[in-house]
Amino acid sequence: MNHGASGSLVWTAKVLTLFPEMFPGPLGLSLAGKALENGVWALESVDIRSFARDKHRSVDDTPFGGGAGMVMRPDVLDAALTATVGPPGTPGRGRAIYLSPRGRVLDQELVKELAATPVVTLLCGRYEGVDERVLDAHGLEEVSLGDFVLSGGETAALCLIDAVVRLLPGVMGNVETAGEESFERGLLEYPHYTRPAVWTDGQGVEWSVPDILLSGHHEKVRAWRLAEAERITQARRPDLWDRYEAGKKAEGQIGKRGRRRGPKPE
């Protein structure tokens, strides 16, 4: 089933799944849904079961070597992938990804990479996973949402597509917003406040907006937001903070090497 208007300039997600009815799901709502309807991006959901070769439409079998669970068959998946994007090496095939807990963790840098790739194919596994041979034969990348296990790759695919679509031109109303969000500068996002300036909670306690945000001094506001983003990142994500600090040091070294000394005074 196809959703949206596909074309050479339209970012396209092709999702291979046993549950095509899960798509577009939440991607058909809000900004992503409007963009899909307007042809800013396109979605193709492919029913893997339609490529089964027996009357029972079997897509899985018992694992060699024994063990619990079932494994998705390589012949069925190969047929589905080949019919959807062609064999490996096909021009315009784009990037093919298997959503797996053992893959590269999805981060904002990878999201940007995928947003710059016209076609992204996502294979959603089920049961105990897929036969390793089809991953090798098709050169599928493995991508994970994090160190936890889902019932299938569909939920991960929805998250990945949502993260990419919001970066596409014409999807978000304020392009500056994306540049200030978490991970864009290697930092978590600073706190946000809105009206009323003084809010009284259900226990009668008054909570005020930081004075700096009411000052109208844009440079001071920017400095405060950066300081808050640094504080939160250092406290909550020391791994990100270490990378951020290393990046600043590297930039400082480049800046020093790039300076030219003027002539010595006589």
Secondary structure as UniProt FT lines:
FT   STRAND          2..3
FT   TURN            8..9
FT   STRAND          11..17
FT   HELIX           20..22
FT   HELIX           25..28
FT   HELIX           30..37
FT   TURN            38..39
FT   STRAND          41..47
FT   HELIX           48..51
FT   TURN            55..56
FT   STRAND          60..61
FT   TURN            64..65
FT   STRAND          71..72
FT   HELIX           74..85
FT   TURN            88..89
FT   TURN            91..92
FT   STRAND          95..105
FT   HELIX           108..115
FT   STRAND          119..123
FT   TURN            127..128
FT   HELIX           132..138
FT   STRAND          141..144
FT   HELIX           153..165
FT   TURN            166..167
FT   TURN            169..171
FT   HELIX           175..179
FT   TURN            182..185
FT   STRAND          198..200
FT   TURN            202..203
FT   STRAND          206..208
FT   HELIX           211..214
FT   HELIX           218..236
FT   HELIX           238..258
//
